[in-house]
């Protein structure tokens, strides 16, 4: 999964599972803050990534989201369960999974075989 897609997933999963509002996501792998805005709700997502200048949007139902990242032009499936999330990025053809604890988001990217940490 590329960095912008991973950040967007961390932002959306973090907001959805923590219930917190946030206008950014901090990426610990590069020590940078990235601006986001929009709505994250049970029925769907409509967010904007200011760094990539693109929307990430899609519908949701029962904790399962079908998203489209307009910057990388690919679909993302995201499934929420308690404080955990998992999904599939069609752009990279890779799975991901993670947990949300307060403002902290930890995500394992199976394509990269690495953990990534964010804060919303």
N, C-alpha and C positions, 0 to 999 in steps of 0.2 A: 504494500500500500504506500502511496506517496505521502509526503509530509502534510500537504494541505488537506488531503482527504482524511488522514488520521486525526489531525487537529479538529476538523469539523465533526467527526464521529465522537471524539472526546468531549467537545463542547455540547453536542446534542444529548449524548448519554448522561453527561454530568448534570445538565439542567433537568432532564427528565427524571433521573433517579434521586437527585437531591432535593428537587422542588425549589431550588434557589434560582433567583434571577442573576444574570451575569451579562456583561457587555464585552467580555474578553475571555481568552483562554491563555494560560501561561504554559509554554512548552519548555520543560526542564532540559530536554536534549540539546536545545540551542540557546537556552536562557533568554528567551524573548516572549513578549506579550503580543497577542494577535487579537484584533478587534472583531467582534461579531455582534449582530443584533437580530431581532426577530422573535417569533413565537415557537415554543416547544410545548405541545399539548398532546393529550391522549389521542385525539382525532387526527393529528397531523403536525407537520413541521414546516415552517417557512422562515428560514434564516438567511442572513447575508454575511459573507466573509469579506471584510474590508481590505484585507491584504491581497487576496486573490481577485477581488472585485467581482464576485459571483454569488449566486444564490445556491442554497442547498434546500431542497423542499421535497415533500412527499406526504403520503397518507399513512395513518396509523390505525390500528385496531387491535385491541386486547394485548397491548404491549409489543406488538410487532409493527415495524415501520418499513415501508418500501420507499427509499429515498433516491433522489437524483442529484448528483453534484454537477452543476452547470459549468464549473471551471474545468474539471478533468473529463467531463462528458461521460460519466459512468454511473451505473446504478449501484446502490448499496442496500443490502438487507440488514436490519438491525432489530434484535430481539432483546427485550428487557425482562428481567426476572429478579424481583427483590432489589438487592443492591448490585446485582451482576448484569452484564450484558454480553452479547455475542453476535456475530454476524458474518457477512460475506461481502467483499468488495469485488465487483465484477471487473473493475479496471485492472487490478493486479491478479485477479483470479485467486485471491487468498482469503483465508478466514482470519478472524480476530476475536478476542474475548477480553473481558476486563471486569473491574469492580469500581464502585464509587463509594467513597467514605467522606461524607461532608462535602468539602470543596475539592477534594483530591480524587483524581481519576487515574487508575493504573490500567494500561492496556497491553496485551500481548499480541504482536503482529506475527502470525505464523509464516508469512512470506519472508519477513526479515529475521525470523527466529530471535526476536528481541522484545524486551519490555520497554514501554515508554510511559512517562509520568507527566501528568498535567494538573493544573489547578484552574478552577473556574471562578 
